[in-house]
Amino acid sequence: GCPLVRDVFELTGDFCRVPKRKCHRHYCWEKLRRAEVDLERVRVWYKLDELFEQERNVRAAMTNRAGLLALMLHQTIQHDPLTTDLRS
């Protein structure tokens, strides 16, 4: 039977006990339920695609951080030849 709801979207856990052919109140409820499930699946796929895109961006940022070009461009240059230790 059709799952009964309260306040449009809150499932109660009960089901309509009237036979499917005689119940005029829950006409074509199976098609509506399938549509809800399909819509939820599409939402999950979009969210998953968004997360994969974020992961790809993070991985690209991580690989760019440790590159040779970054090391060459961000090195410390000793401008004063008399100073030998740069840690002080």
C-alpha positions in Angstrom: 0.0 0.0 0.0 0.8 3.7 -0.2 3.0 5.0 2.6 1.0 7.5 4.6 2.5 10.9 5.3 1.8 13.7 7.8 2.3 17.4 6.9 3.0 16.5 3.2 6.6 15.1 3.6 6.8 13.5 7.1 6.4 9.7 6.8 4.4 8.1 9.6 5.5 4.5 9.0 1.9 3.4 8.3 0.5 2.2 4.9 -2.9 2.4 3.2 -4.7 -0.9 3.8 -7.2 -0.5 1.0 -6.6 -2.7 -2.0 -4.8 -0.8 -4.8 -7.7 -1.1 -7.3 -10.2 0.2 -4.9 -8.2 3.1 -3.4 -9.1 6.3 -5.2 -7.3 8.5 -2.7 -3.8 7.3 -3.6 -4.1 7.1 -7.3 -0.8 6.4 -9.1 1.2 6.7 -5.9 3.9 4.3 -7.2 4.8 6.6 -10.1 5.1 9.6 -7.8 7.3 7.5 -5.4 9.5 6.4 -8.3 9.8 10.1 -9.4 10.8 11.1 -5.8 13.5 8.4 -5.8 14.8 9.4 -9.2 15.0 13.0 -8.1 16.9 12.1 -5.0 19.3 10.0 -7.1 19.9 13.0 -9.4 20.6 15.2 -6.4 23.1 12.7 -5.1 24.8 12.5 -8.4 25.1 16.3 -8.7 26.5 16.4 -5.2 29.0 13.6 -5.9 30.1 15.4 -9.1 30.6 18.6 -7.2 32.7 16.8 -4.6 34.9 15.2 -7.3 35.4 18.6 -8.8 36.5 20.0 -5.4 38.8 17.0 -4.9 40.4 17.6 -8.3 41.0 21.3 -7.5 42.6 20.4 -4.2 44.8 17.8 -5.7 45.9 20.2 -8.4 46.7 22.9 -5.8 48.7 20.3 -3.8 50.8 19.3 -6.8 51.5 22.9 -7.7 52.8 23.7 -4.2 55.7 21.4 -4.3 56.8 22.0 -7.9 60.3 23.0 -9.0 59.2 26.3 -10.3 57.7 27.3 -7.0 61.0 26.4 -5.2 63.0 28.4 -7.7 60.8 31.4 -7.4 60.5 31.4 -3.6 64.1 31.0 -2.5 65.9 33.2 -0.1 68.7 35.3 -1.7 71.7 36.4 0.4 72.2 40.0 -0.7 75.0 40.8 1.8 78.1 38.7 1.1 79.4 39.3 4.7 76.5 37.6 6.3 76.9 33.8 6.2 74.1 32.6 8.4 70.5 33.5 7.4 68.9 31.8 10.4 69.6 34.6 12.8 
